[in-house]
């Protein structure tokens, strides 16, 4: 078929673009004389036809569109390749004429499709002449009607998948199975008429087949001899040894041969020899045993006579050889690798285990008398090491080493090699021998044990720090709340411009109190006991928002560089704690560059496979596989040596001068990352700077707008609602109630849950707009319990919790429970005013 160029104006612009993208098939369709077909020129084609043809051309699956009762073919490149020599002549011609060998089938397809019915065929057998020779094919065929603009079927979309290879493979398997059945039948026929007993077992030793010779010899039915029924016919004195020989061979698995007395159909017993070998399939899988039972009664009688004649000679010979044979058998059957070399470096002896292992490493099996250099010629790097070891041993030195060797597949094994000189019974040096043991698993177990011990120590330390921190956090933050609140109140109440010394003292005291609060929060962060409120976080946006603060913090001598992947994933983290972690890392980096430098923050996507471990930290720990957002914070500073690197995450460890660091910055980052489901990795070398990578899990849920607390107003917003304050610490309760009254609120106070519930159950309790409660309360009722009971009485009641340490009351898994509002102690007057107002207005 020759393509004829059309006037581009005759082809709709959108369809012309489709044809241009469709290569040779697009060119053929564009150049075909469609006016000579029932379909008419392309310019007259409806949009439904153009869309269907565009879909077919865009697919890599063989697809043809069949149009009108004539069945005019328009198809894609996949269908063209499937059609063989019929392409391209069949383009624009009737389907029935293209495939005359399937006339009836295609006639039915056209009729059914244009009637609006969908057809599907799986493994449809067809004899097709695709390349000049009729061939059997199996096809998966799907036919879907194509509706025109009026909704009536105007054509058919046909997909063609050639499943011939699958069907031929199925036929081959069926033929092979049939052949296997025939083979088994022939085996049974031959075995049943064999003059000896033939038997087969499964992997558990149960006898699954015995030929009929068994019944002829013993009189026991074949069915009774199956499983372990055959043992009933063995002489009671021989039964234990016969069963032991069989079971030992089965466990190995290995060939065996044993003799015992077997009951006979005519009465009495005959000596028989039972032999068996293991069966394996093509993949080396053990299938069971197969063997024979041969009557050797006459041979045994002859042997008994011969033994009587030669008893003395045989006994002497056996005694002379027994010790040597036993020693040789032990050496050859041991799993220890044994090699013996003479002074000329030629092999005097090598046991089976050593020969097999040598072949696995060098690809060749050493022979007795062969020179070591010839046997190891293909691995010169190993030959050099082994020559030095053997030279020392042949010189009379006895020693042992641990040596790593790679086999031909690249797998590394560690061997304990023990070398000793070899001397004869008379003391004459003969050569040297080597005992080798594969200790790879032992070394790996020792390493795993070391890691487990380190992890246990770290876990115990973390738990101890956590318990200590949690134990003091609640009471300590209550004390800080009283100090911070009253210092701030003192500052507010001092007349402006008066008492400057008192104001400076209050400010200094406030600074110390806030540093103490920060220290407590960092301890809680390291021990993973701070309450987190994770949400979807755009790390790029978060870092951009920190740029000004980071620039001011770093100073003029340090240049800030921020880079981010264009397709950076959204991460899941507590944004406030993430900002704090980045600031901590930036401050550490700044301090490591006393003469200036560059601080780089790079954000990227990372997929971890779960096999990597931390490069540094309290202990190496494996990563959880999955997607993470990695935030690299690197500097060009002084760097750290290996010993320092191993301690950087320990609480209170610092390389800074006294008074310039708490040693909790990196500890907080470490605890935050672990509590967030991520990890931290650190790399550093002296003089080359440091890179700390914070891995945080990729957010998997529906991305929502970040939760933002209302800004703290320049002047605290006042109110007039009624607030119930529940706090067991009298000093904290006094400050809270006084602060709220200063803001204009009507305040009711209670010291525990029971007294608070009594107030909530009072007749005028409906005026209470908000419950402001400590989380940890005396009397067996927590703040969460109180809130639940209060909401059962007043469903619309707002609840704001406060705590110095929440324990497991409203924080689970390190995360704040959903829907819980919390302000942590110590809070200041402005924060309290903003949070109370936000809760009441929310």
TISEMI-118550 format. One record per residue (C-alpha): z, x, y; residue in three letters. Coordinates in steps of 0.001 Angstrom, whole numbers, padded with zeros to 6 digits, always signed. Each point is the difference from the previous one (the first is absolute). Example, Ala and Ser with C-alpha at 12.3 -4.5 7.8 and 13.67 -1.06 7.14 Angstrom:
BEGIN
+007800+012300-004500ALA -000660+001370+003440SER 
//
This chain:
BEGIN
+000000+000000+000000UNK -000954+001343+003430UNK +002287-000700+002931UNK -001789-001431+003027UNK +001543+000482+003393UNK +001040-003196+001765UNK +000143-000566+003684UNK +003732+000614+000731UNK +000003-003135+002112UNK -000603-002022-003158UNK +003320+001097-001501UNK +003263-001217+001549UNK +001844+002881+001654UNK +003170-000282-002124UNK -001962-000097-003245UNK -002223+002851+001165UNK +003160+002113+000417UNK +001087-000940-003546UNK -003393+001082-001373UNK +000111+003241+001959UNK +003362+000854-001605UNK -001212-000843-003507UNK -002284+002964-000610UNK -003018-000390-002266UNK +000805-003615-000913UNK +000241-000928+003695UNK -003376+001621+000650UNK -001622-001847-002939UNK +001387-003371+001078UNK -001010+000561+003614UNK -003539+000967-001032UNK -000614-002738-002569UNK -002564-002734+000770UNK +002400-002909-000233UNK -002516-002404+001552UNK -001854+000148-003310UNK +003088-001263-001850UNK +001635-003459-000060UNK +002753+001466+002242UNK -002319+000559+002959UNK +000384+002702+002730UNK +003435+001542+000611UNK +000049-001468+003492UNK +000140-003506-001553UNK +002839+000765-002406UNK +003215-001955+000536UNK +003223+001853+000846UNK +001498-000891-003413UNK -002770+001956-001733UNK +000292+002971+002364UNK +003789+000131-000540UNK -000274-000163-003815UNK -002622+002777-000073UNK +002138+002147+002363UNK +003007-000397-002322UNK -002089+001043-002993UNK -001451+003060+001785UNK +003486+001171+001054UNK +001320-000042-003593UNK -000198+002874-002486UNK +000134-002503-002893UNK -003433-001160-001285UNK -000606-003305+001873UNK -003122-002140+000251UNK -000594-003132+002070UNK -002230-002629-001624UNK -001647-002473+002377UNK -001426-003465-000513UNK -001287-001608-003175UNK -002507+002855-000300UNK +002908+002444-000323UNK -001322+002549+002558UNK +001883+003321-000417UNK +001577+002000+002847UNK +002491+002625-001197UNK +001955+003142+000844UNK -000309+003636-001086UNK +002371-000471-002947UNK -002139-002789-001441UNK -003128+002090+000629UNK +001471+002858-002072UNK +001032-002449-002751UNK -003549-001471-000163UNK -001627+003329-000802UNK -003828+000066+000085UNK -000225-003601+001268UNK +001079+001127+003459UNK -001429-000170+002658UNK -002818-002250-001247UNK +002460-002843-000711UNK +001200-000286+003629UNK -000935-003439+001349UNK -001286-001276-003390UNK +001384-002769-002256UNK +002938+000962-002225UNK -001471-001632-003130UNK -003187+002065+000261UNK +001927+003249+000562UNK +002064-000385-003190UNK -002327-001817-002476UNK +002253+000985-002909UNK +002768-002178+001544UNK -002163-002895+001185UNK +002102-002795-001496UNK +003268+001534+001179UNK -001171+000564+003600UNK -001631-003463+000168UNK +003402-001519-000856UNK +001737+002245+002577UNK -002310-001189+002791UNK +000422-003640-000970UNK +003782+000209-000257UNK +000404+002064+003197UNK -002169-002262+002130UNK +002000-002925-001366UNK +003070+001624+001611UNK +001642+001272-003184UNK +001564+003453-000397UNK -000756+001930-003200UNK +001801+002976-001545UNK -000843+001922-003152UNK +001935+002854-001542UNK -001641+002471-002372UNK -003181-002125-000069UNK -002324+001526-002607UNK -003609+000460+001166UNK -002986+001945-001266UNK -001471+001451+003205UNK -003060+002169+000597UNK +001243+002059+002964UNK -001783+003319-000572UNK -003006-000958-002111UNK +001990-000335-003254UNK +001963-003085-001104UNK +003735+000810-000147UNK +003065-002013-000891UNK +002242-000511+003058UNK +003274-001803+000670UNK +000539-001269+003500UNK +002790-001548+002112UNK -001864-002587+002124UNK +001315-002176+002840UNK -002135-002574+001818UNK +001241-001693+003185UNK -001967-002645+001943UNK -000935+000884+003610UNK +000121-003011+002316UNK -002379-000391+002900UNK +000991-001301+003439UNK +000035-003571-001290UNK +002391+000921-002815UNK -002590-000406-002789UNK -000562+002830-002513UNK -003029+001985+001138UNK +000437+003100-002077UNK +002175+001872-002479UNK +002050+003226+000397UNK -000135+001901-003308UNK +002179+003014-000899UNK -000964+002103-003014UNK +002399+002417-001697UNK -001363+001898-003012UNK +002773-000072-002644UNK -002162+001501-002739UNK +001992+003228-000222UNK +003239-001927-000517UNK -001564-002224-002661UNK -001548+002933-001846UNK +003381+001735+000049UNK +001579-003142-001448UNK -002658-000120-002726UNK +000612+003672-000781UNK +003731-000664-000337UNK -000645-002965-002299UNK -002333+002103-002133UNK +002590+002772-000160UNK +002706-002507-000947UNK -002196-001456-002693UNK -000738+003485-001308UNK +003729+000764-000026UNK +000667-003152-002025UNK -002740+000894-002444UNK +001374+003534-000257UNK +003488-001337-000653UNK -001371-002350-002663UNK -001831+002873-001691UNK +003155+002121+000162UNK +002066-002732-001632UNK -002646-000527-002690UNK -000144+003735-000775UNK +003764+000436+000253UNK +000774-002945-002297UNK -002043+001561-002802UNK +001216+003581+000518UNK +001864+001496-003010UNK +002957+001025+002214UNK +002344-001979+002198UNK -001091-000110+003658UNK +002318-001276+002757UNK +000042-000480+003792UNK +002934-000550+002423UNK +000444-000968+003646UNK +001846+002115+002577UNK +003395-001344-001130UNK -000624+001075-003593UNK -000542-003518-001316UNK -002540+000120-002816UNK -002900-002272+001031UNK -002399+000689-002897UNK +000258+001090-003666UNK -002989-000106-002314UNK +000089-001889-003294UNK +000537+003216-001988UNK +003647-000282+001059UNK +000348-003278-001861UNK -001819+001436-003044UNK +002348+003003-000196UNK +003346-001523+000992UNK -000369-003700-000778UNK +001306-000867+003505UNK -002103-002471+001988UNK -001795+001601+002914UNK +001620-002496+002405UNK +003462+001028-001221UNK -000824+003667+000547UNK -000820-000473+003682UNK +002411+000941+002802UNK +002632+002080-001886UNK -000194-001967-003255UNK -001660+002960-001748UNK +003317+001891+000094UNK +001424-002452-002582UNK -002299+001572-002629UNK +001273+003575+000653UNK +002662+001381-002331UNK +003414-000620+001569UNK +000823+003743-000085UNK -003263+000970+001744UNK -000036-002836+002546UNK +002051+001707+002786UNK -002106+003190+000012UNK -003284-001930-000189UNK +000962-002237+002906UNK +001276+002989+002024UNK -003240+001950-000479UNK -002022-003045+001057UNK +002121-000786+003070UNK +000102+003624+001234UNK -003782+000219-000191UNK -000306-003320+001836UNK +002232+001163+002882UNK -001794+003355+000485UNK -002735-001320-000719UNK -001299+002499-002577UNK -001437+000229-003489UNK +002398-000110-002926UNK +000053+000264-003782UNK +002820-000883-002345UNK +000533-000682-003677UNK +002154-002632-001652UNK +000226-002201-003075UNK -001783-003356+000200UNK +000545-003028-002264UNK -002908-000797-002354UNK -001325-003364-001168UNK +000491+001012-003641UNK +003602+001016+000667UNK +001702+003252+000917UNK -000926+002330+002854UNK -002795+002459+000744UNK +000114+002885+002430UNK -002362-000583+002924UNK -000991+001981+003067UNK -000085-002000+003246UNK -001998+001579+002847UNK -000658-001288+003502UNK -001530+001034+003316UNK +000306-001582+003462UNK -002817-002206+001339UNK -001164+000220+003634UNK -002561-001949+002013UNK -002687+001622+002173UNK +002479+000319+002884UNK +002535+001821-002154UNK +002356-002984-000288UNK +002071+000028-003198UNK -000895-003021-002198UNK +002112+000598-003089UNK -000333+001869-003315UNK -002570-000090-002793UNK +000498+001541-003416UNK -000201-000056-003771UNK +002276-000132-003031UNK -001292+002067-002955UNK +001449-000005-003523UNK +001082+003607-000752UNK +002188-000717-003011UNK -002036+002223-002355UNK -000127+002768+002567UNK +003762-000187+000441UNK +000568+000372-003748UNK -002313+003003-000061UNK +001730+001488+003011UNK +003380-000474-001667UNK -001193+001998-002980UNK -001418+002710+002256UNK +003203+000156+001972UNK +001985+000568-003164UNK -002264+002912-000939UNK -000080+001638+003416UNK +003436-001033+001304UNK +001389+003479+000367UNK -003130+001484+001604UNK -000463-002920+002335UNK +003610+000121+001104UNK -000279+003701+000825UNK -003221-000472+001940UNK +001380-002977+001909UNK +003151+001850+000900UNK -002042+002925+001288UNK -002289-002179+002136UNK +002377-002769+001050UNK +001612+001805+002889UNK -003276+001348+001411UNK -001802-003339-000351UNK +002869-001914+001535UNK +000068+002337+002970UNK -003772-000244+000459UNK +000065-003803-000271UNK +002808-000254+002527UNK -001800+002246+002484UNK -003290-001834-000407UNK +001484-003484+000270UNK +002347+000631+002920UNK -000860-001318+003422UNK +000899+003383+001536UNK -003074+002096+000794UNK +000129+003260-001977UNK -002369+002969+000461UNK +000190+003511-001482UNK -002032+002955+001366UNK -000452+003493-001347UNK +000027+003145+002102UNK -003772-000289+000402UNK +000482-003442+001669UNK -001591-001774-002963UNK +001491-003161-001488UNK +002055+000553-003152UNK +001165-003623-000247UNK -000119-003228+001985UNK +001442-003320-001118UNK -001791-003343+000173UNK +001777-001235+003135UNK -000824+003206+001889UNK -003635-000076-001110UNK -000428-003616+001124UNK +001650+000642+003373UNK -002077+003175+000469UNK -003170-002021-000613UNK +001078-002599+002571UNK +000466+002706+002655UNK -002844+002403-000827UNK -002504-002258-001765UNK -000118+002194-003101UNK +002207+000464-003086UNK +001277+003576-000533UNK -000635+001639-003356UNK +002148+002437-001963UNK -001251+003515+000795UNK -001628-001076+003285UNK +000791+002045+003118UNK +002012-001874+002605UNK -002431+000979+002789UNK -002882-001566-001935UNK +001907-003220-000651UNK +000993-000332+003680UNK -003273+001265+001493UNK -000805-003319+001718UNK +003322-000043+001899UNK +000326+003512+001494UNK +002731-001098+002431UNK +002241-000925-002971UNK -001062+003057-002040UNK +001285+002337+002728UNK +003464-001597-000010UNK +000261-000184-003795UNK -001159+003611-000490UNK +002911+001180+002141UNK +002495-002120-001988UNK -001262+001180-003390UNK -000056+003646+001151UNK +003704-000241+000863UNK +000817-001653-003343UNK -002033+002548-002023UNK +001929+002729+001823UNK +003197-001403-001530UNK +001265-002218+002835UNK +001558-003361-000844UNK -000229-002528+002865UNK -000841-003585+000920UNK -001913-001523+002946UNK -001055-003415+001272UNK -003790-000030+000449UNK -002239-002771+001402UNK -003422-000374-001661UNK -002829-002426+000800UNK -002059-001403-002872UNK -003736-000679+000169UNK +000559-003440+001575UNK +002063+001505+002832UNK +003298-001372-001337UNK +002854+002448+000608UNK +002655+000721-002634UNK +003028+002269+000252UNK +000929+002133-003014UNK +003086+001979-000858UNK -001409+003183-001574UNK +002400+002137-002064UNK -001332+003422-001009UNK +001594+002289-002596UNK -001081+003143-001859UNK -000828-000498-003731UNK +001261+002488-002596UNK -000296+000078-003799UNK +002923-000284-002404UNK +000086+003801-000048UNK +000241+000106+003802UNK -003588+001110+000630UNK -001542-001501+003192UNK -002869-002346-000852UNK -000821-001613+003357UNK +001559-002791+002055UNK +000376-003753-000247UNK +000229-002826+002499UNK +001809-003330-000272UNK -001305-002461+002604UNK +001395-003448+000841UNK -001522-002544+002368UNK +002838-000673+002468UNK -002030-002051+002512UNK +001897-003202-000682UNK +003341+001791+000056UNK -000753+001546+003387UNK -001258-003343+001299UNK +003195-001677-001215UNK +002088+002673+001700UNK -001918-000556+003247UNK +000374-003784-000311UNK +003706+000447-000726UNK +000341+002222+003062UNK -001730-002622+002179UNK +002120-002798-001487UNK +003179+001964+000646UNK -001105+000648+003593UNK -000878-003662+000460UNK +003372-001026-001459UNK +001842+002365+002336UNK -001981-001297+002960UNK +000562-003607-001056UNK +003737+000629-000302UNK +000029+001723+003403UNK -001961-002839+001546UNK +002334-002575-001514UNK +003039+001949+001208UNK -001417+000281+003527UNK -000990-003663-000106UNK +003421-001145-001121UNK +001695+002218+002573UNK -002363-001129+002759UNK +000231-003666-000910UNK +003762+000251-000277UNK +000466+001347+003507UNK -003027-001597+001728UNK +001497-003476+000342UNK +003366+001077+001422UNK -001458+002908+002006UNK -002662-002182+001637UNK +002676-002620+000796UNK +001950+002741+001776UNK -003157+001147+001794UNK -000730-003609+000998UNK +003371-000230+001720UNK -000533+003381+001702UNK -003629-000641+001041UNK +000665-003574+001118UNK +003026+000795+002104UNK -001538+003165+001508UNK -003020-002027+001008UNK +002228-002766+001377UNK +001938+002619+001954UNK -003280+001337+001421UNK -001094-003501+001051UNK +003291-000853+001620UNK +000344+003249+001986UNK -001038-000678+003610UNK -003381+001534+000789UNK +000358+003343+001776UNK +003735+000276-000654UNK +001988+002037-002520UNK -002844+002430-000876UNK +002239+002084-002256UNK +001052-003070-001968UNK -003639-001057-000309UNK -001040+003502-001205UNK +002832-000021-002551UNK -001058-003425-001263UNK -003625+001163-000230UNK +000947+003155-001924UNK +002195-002006-002347UNK -002856-002478-000530UNK -002386+002871-000832UNK +002413+001300-002625UNK +000491-003455-001468UNK -003759-000571-000261UNK -000439+003406-001680UNK +002680-001019-002509UNK -001850-003291-000610UNK -003276+001903-000525UNK +001731+002367-002427UNK +001252-002974-002046UNK -003474-001600-000031UNK -001569+003268-001170UNK +002523+000295-002806UNK -000805-003581-001032UNK -003709+000816+000181UNK +000357+003110-002197UNK +002032-001892-002600UNK -002556-002854+000160UNK +002579-002577+001043UNK -001307-000978+003430UNK -001418-003534+000287UNK -003796+000160+000319UNK -002249-002792+001252UNK -003413+001138-001335UNK -003156-001654+001281UNK -003695+000799+000345UNK -000371+002971+002355UNK -003124+001466+001589UNK +001043+003670-000034UNK -002762+000983+002433UNK +001199-002570+002533UNK +003638+000974-000521UNK -000701+003714+000597UNK -002146-000808+003046UNK +002945-001936+001403UNK +002213+003071-000497UNK -002422+002430+001678UNK +001635-000035+003411UNK +003496+000397-001431UNK -001197+002791-002325UNK -001700+001821+002890UNK +003192-000111+002074UNK +002103+001056-003019UNK -002222+002945-000940UNK -000191+001461+003497UNK -002821+001810+001761UNK -000273+002934-002440UNK -000861-002139-003036UNK -003393-001725-000246UNK -000114-003346-001837UNK -003011-000781-002216UNK -000329-003416-001691UNK -002737-000835-002508UNK -000493-003019-002230UNK -002435-001126-002661UNK -002322-002713+001290UNK +000731-002218-003005UNK +003759+000658-000034UNK +001874-002508-002168UNK +002861-002099+001294UNK +003331+001260-001345UNK +003217-001823-000862UNK +003066+001375+001766UNK +002754-000705+002486UNK -001767+000873+003302UNK +003185+001004+001810UNK +001046+002367-002770UNK -003550+001383-000260UNK +000015+000796+003724UNK +003375+001702-000436UNK -001312+002033-002965UNK -003077+001196+001931UNK +002144+000911+003019UNK +002385+001979-002241UNK -002918+001906-001515UNK -001468+000646+003466UNK +003317+001364+001317UNK +000348+002305-003024UNK -003571+001209+000533UNK +000666+000639+003715UNK +003109+002039-000804UNK -002046+002072-002479UNK -002390+000973+002841UNK +002260+001622+002633UNK -003011+001679+001636UNK -002253-003035-000129UNK -002721-001095-002390UNK -001700-003092-001338UNK +001569-003045-001631UNK -002563-001932-002048UNK +000500-003528-001301UNK -002698-001000-002485UNK -000144-003420-001667UNK -002086-000524-003128UNK -000322-002091-003143UNK +001316+001474-003248UNK -000205-001239-003582UNK +002558+001664-002284UNK -000442+000092-003776UNK +003717+000276-000840UNK -000378+003540-001411UNK +000813+001967+003163UNK +003552+000983+000911UNK +001643+000955+003262UNK -000619+003554+001143UNK +003524+000151+001412UNK +003074-002137+000408UNK +003375-000578-001653UNK -001754-000132-003417UNK -003627-000325-001112UNK -000743-003603-000804UNK -003202-001702-001212UNK -001984-002270+002262UNK -000695-003625-000758UNK -003748-000461-000433UNK -001717-002087+002661UNK -001354-000092+003543UNK +001943+001573+002873UNK -000437+000718+003687UNK +000678+003712+000506UNK +001305+001203+003375UNK -000232+003806+000319UNK +002196+001549+002704UNK -000874+003699+000233UNK +000877+002773+002402UNK -001048+003583+000674UNK +003574+001232+000104UNK +002094+002557-001823UNK -000135-001652-003448UNK +002576+000303-002778UNK +000459+002112-003105UNK +000258-001438-003512UNK +003812+000006-000093UNK +000284-001890+003295UNK -002764-002402-001022UNK +001992-001057-003046UNK +002980-001116+002110UNK -001593-001646+003045UNK +000762-003560-001144UNK +003659+000685-000801UNK +002377-001812+002359UNK +001550+002223+002687UNK -002259+002953-000886UNK -001589+001438+003144UNK -001606+003251+001102UNK +000807-000686+003657UNK +002826+001526+001965UNK +003413-001638-000026UNK -000003-003044+002271UNK -003804-000357+000048UNK -000455-002088-003121UNK +001920-002236-002402UNK -002028+000878-003089UNK -000684-003700-000552UNK -003468-000378+001569UNK -002041+000834-003098UNK +002662-001589-002205UNK -000569-003268+001855UNK -003776+000341-000402UNK +000434+000648-003725UNK +002308-002997-000492UNK -002247-002289+002063UNK -003102+000974-001995UNK +001683-000507-003369UNK +001603-003290+001048UNK -003423-001184+001226UNK -001587+000664-003390UNK -001712+003210+001113UNK +000725+003707-000003UNK +000000+003144+002113UNK -001804+003244-000747UNK +000506+003208+001949UNK -001998+003215+000016UNK +000892+003100+002004UNK -000363+003761+000063UNK +001670+002507+002306UNK -002182+000584+003040UNK -002524-002686-000980UNK +001724-003166+001176UNK +001160-003099-001845UNK -001641-003247-001084UNK +002160-003007-000912UNK -001892-002888-001600UNK +001547-003462+000037UNK -001487-002271-002691UNK +000578-003719+000600UNK -001342-002759-002288UNK -003131-001868+000986UNK +000730-003562+001151UNK -001344-002464-002601UNK +000840-003396+001474UNK -001457-002060+002806UNK +000025+002010+003213UNK +001983-001698+002750UNK +000665+000829+003635UNK +002835+002555+000352UNK +003423-001426+000600UNK +001131+000983+003473UNK +003423-000576+001454UNK +000005-001374+003538UNK +000329+002753+002614UNK +003447+000640+001337UNK +000131-001593+003449UNK +001060+002061+003014UNK +002782-002534+000466UNK +001351-001557-003229UNK -001082-003629-000442UNK +002912-002387+000186UNK +000621-003283-001802UNK +002371-002887-000359UNK -000191-000943-003692UNK +002963+000039-002389UNK +000207+002992-002381UNK +002357+000393-002947UNK +001019+003675-000385UNK +001372+000960-003446UNK +001433+003540-000172UNK +003003+001280-001942UNK +000551+003047+002238UNK +002036-001257+002960UNK -001219+002712+002404UNK -003669-000574-000845UNK +000511-003774+000211UNK +001677+000385+003367UNK -002921+002035+001386UNK -002652-002353-001411UNK +001631-003157+001327UNK +000681+001556+003407UNK -003609+001230+000284UNK -001402-003404-000953UNK +002287-001785+002462UNK -001128+002456+002660UNK -003539-001186-000770UNK +001080-003614+000633UNK +000272-001231-003597UNK +002743-002278-001320UNK +001593+002044-002800UNK +002051-001113-003001UNK +001444+002731-002205UNK +001206+000328-003606UNK +001317+002916-002012UNK -001304-000942-003473UNK -002334-002360-001819UNK +002571-002650-000816UNK +001128-000477+003609UNK -003644+000040+001157UNK -000890-002764-002482UNK +002895-002093+001293UNK -001423+000259+003527UNK -003501-000846-001272UNK +001362-003099-001744UNK +001817-001242+003130UNK -001222-003210+001701UNK -001424+001850+002996UNK -001646+002785-002083UNK -003488-001275+000856UNK +000287+001732+003382UNK -000062+003418-001757UNK -003533+001355+000534UNK +000341+003411-001689UNK +002191+001663-002593UNK +000566+003700+000831UNK +001694+001445-003091UNK +000944+003337-001471UNK -001522+000523-003486UNK +003138+001409-001627UNK +002951-002416+000311UNK +003408-000186-001660UNK +001154-002768-002302UNK -002788+000148-002582UNK -002674-001670+002188UNK -002764+002185+001426UNK -001967-000721+003140UNK -002938-001076-002178UNK +002254-002451-001873UNK +001247-001360+003315UNK -003545-000421+001351UNK -001079-001880-003128UNK +002982-002357+000206UNK -000503-000458+003765UNK -003643-000949-000389UNK +000900-002579-002628UNK +002100-001644+002727UNK -002397+000699+002897UNK -003542+000718-001254UNK -001308+000919+003476UNK +002766+002504+000702UNK -001284+003464+001114UNK +001647+003000-001701UNK +000129+003589+001253UNK +001747+002576-002199UNK +001616+003214+001166UNK +001341+002846-002112UNK +000692+003691-000095UNK -001101+000118-003656UNK -001379-003016-001864UNK +000592+001226-003561UNK -001861-002359-002364UNK +000765-003229+001852UNK -003174-000514+002061UNK -001823+003216-000991UNK -001503+000329-003479UNK -002185+002841-001241UNK +000565+001656+003389UNK -001779-002857+001771UNK +001399-002678+002258UNK -000182-003415-001680UNK -002820-002237+001214UNK +000890-002199+002967UNK +003182+001918+000833UNK +000654+000952+003658UNK +002223+003068+000414UNK +001330+002095+002873UNK +001675+003179-001216UNK +003202+001437+001400UNK +000559+001570+002392UNK -002134-002182+002305UNK +000072+000072+003776UNK +000304-002804+002524UNK -003738-000226+000769UNK -001006-000049-003672UNK +002554-002703-000755UNK -001168-002118+002934UNK -003675+000329-000993UNK +000548-000755-003690UNK +002256-003009+000657UNK -002478-001429+002487UNK -002939+000624-002355UNK +001801-001748-002863UNK +000875-003030+002135UNK -003490-000266+001484UNK -001816+000676-003285UNK 
//
